[in-house]
Amino acid sequence: MADILVVEDDRDLNAAYKLILESAKHKVKTALNGVEALKILNDYTPDLILLDLLMPVMGGLELLQKYQLKKHKDVKVLIFTNMENSPEVTQAYDLGASRCIIKSWTAPQNLTKVVNDVLEESNKAKAKIKQPINR
């Protein structure tokens, strides 16, 4: 079980992602744009942010710039967009995103698998760092 923030401006998708992830026993908060997300992130540190790039008010890239993932290394960001191989996706990686998945290629039932894979990779990396060095 992980704490997840879904940032998606499409209300139907936002609600669907929340329902899917909660059915997989994750705790989910939602935001409809980057401004709402930043307000939530002031008092909340999720394990993972599921982030759309193109949103009104404040998009995903601006959110990543303002949130400064380098200061929040344990927070994984999964970009969820339809802009495959775009400069925006490259910039999201440069700003610290962990992975990008294409909305139109990802069936809702596969969302949980992708999220769990990212979280598992993160947990393995954390466990590796915490292991004592044998001399």
Secondary structure, DSSP 8 states (H G I E B T S, - for coil): --EEEEE-S-HHHHHHHHHHHHHTT-EEEEESSHHHHHHHHTS---SEEEE-S--SSS-HHHHHHHHTGGG-TT-EEEEEES-TT-HHHHHHHHTT--EEEEGGGS-HHHHHHHHHHHHHHHHHHHHHHHS----
